[in-house]
Amino acid sequence: MKSKTVPIPIYFGKLTIISTDDFKEVNKIYKTKAKNKLYDAVVFETLGRGEYVVAIKVVDWSIIAHETVHLVNDIFLKCGVQLDRVNDEPQAYLTGWIVNEIDKFLKEQ
């Protein structure tokens, strides 16, 4: 398991990106119950720590896009930001930032 934590600009908190072959260690560290046979990646927020975690087992950009949507929505809910389909610039910015951070992390592997 490899991980990297970066501060989230504008919206506060931090993003932890994890690359793993098995969710057992992630489950142990974060007290989660991600099942290896069911998930290729998971997203969750650590309660009270302001940390959003994405743990990736299978590197596939459709999976990463899927998990990024969950991350953006989780961050917006926590910050009280309303999704706006007319002015989606905040959503597009945060989506691009998360994908870029995941891409940089994966290239470092």
C-alpha positions in Angstrom: 0.0 0.0 0.0 1.3 3.4 -0.9 -0.4 6.7 0.0 -0.1 10.5 -0.4 -2.0 13.2 1.5 -2.4 16.7 0.0 -4.3 19.8 1.3 -7.5 20.6 -0.6 -7.4 24.2 -2.0 -10.3 26.5 -1.4 -12.6 23.9 0.2 -10.3 22.9 3.1 -9.5 19.5 4.5 -7.1 17.1 2.9 -7.2 14.4 0.3 -5.5 11.1 0.8 -4.9 8.9 -2.2 -4.1 5.3 -1.7 -2.9 2.7 -4.1 -3.3 -0.9 -2.9 -3.7 -4.5 -4.1 -5.9 -5.3 -1.1 -8.2 -3.3 1.1 -7.3 -5.2 4.3 -4.7 -2.6 5.4 -7.0 0.3 4.4 -9.8 -1.3 6.5 -7.4 -1.7 9.5 -6.1 1.8 9.4 -9.4 3.6 8.7 -11.8 1.2 10.4 -13.7 0.6 7.1 -15.2 -2.5 5.6 -14.3 -2.3 1.9 -14.6 -5.8 0.4 -11.9 -6.8 -2.2 -14.3 -8.9 -4.3 -16.9 -6.0 -4.5 -14.9 -2.9 -5.0 -12.2 -1.7 -7.4 -11.9 1.6 -5.5 -13.6 3.2 -2.5 -14.1 6.7 -1.2 -14.9 7.8 2.4 -14.5 10.7 4.8 -12.7 10.3 8.1 -15.1 11.6 10.7 -13.7 14.6 12.6 -10.4 14.6 10.7 -11.4 16.6 7.6 -9.8 13.9 5.5 -11.3 12.5 2.3 -9.8 9.2 1.2 -9.8 7.5 -2.2 -8.3 4.0 -2.1 -7.7 2.6 -5.6 -7.2 -1.1 -6.2 -7.8 -1.2 -10.0 -6.3 1.7 -12.0 -8.9 2.4 -14.7 -9.9 6.0 -15.5 -13.6 5.2 -15.6 -13.3 4.0 -12.0 -11.3 7.1 -11.1 -13.8 9.4 -12.7 -16.6 7.6 -10.8 -14.8 8.0 -7.5 -14.0 11.6 -8.2 -17.7 12.4 -8.5 -18.2 10.9 -5.1 -15.3 12.9 -3.7 -16.6 16.2 -5.1 -20.1 15.6 -3.8 -18.7 14.6 -0.3 -16.6 17.8 -0.2 -19.4 20.0 -1.3 -21.8 18.5 1.2 -19.3 19.1 4.0 -18.7 22.7 2.9 -22.3 23.5 2.2 -21.7 24.1 -1.5 -24.7 23.7 -3.7 -24.2 22.0 -7.1 -25.2 24.4 -9.8 -25.9 23.1 -13.3 -25.9 26.7 -14.7 -22.6 27.7 -13.1 -20.7 24.5 -12.8 -17.2 26.1 -12.6 -16.7 25.2 -8.9 -17.6 21.6 -9.6 -15.4 21.5 -12.7 -12.4 23.1 -10.9 -12.5 20.6 -8.0 -13.0 17.6 -10.3 -10.0 18.6 -12.4 -7.9 19.2 -9.3 -8.7 15.8 -7.8 -8.1 14.0 -11.1 -4.8 15.8 -11.5 -3.7 14.8 -8.0 -4.6 11.2 -8.6 -2.7 11.2 -11.9 0.4 12.7 -10.4 0.3 10.2 -7.5 -0.1 7.2 -9.9 2.8 8.5 -12.1 5.0 8.5 -9.0 4.4 4.8 -8.4 
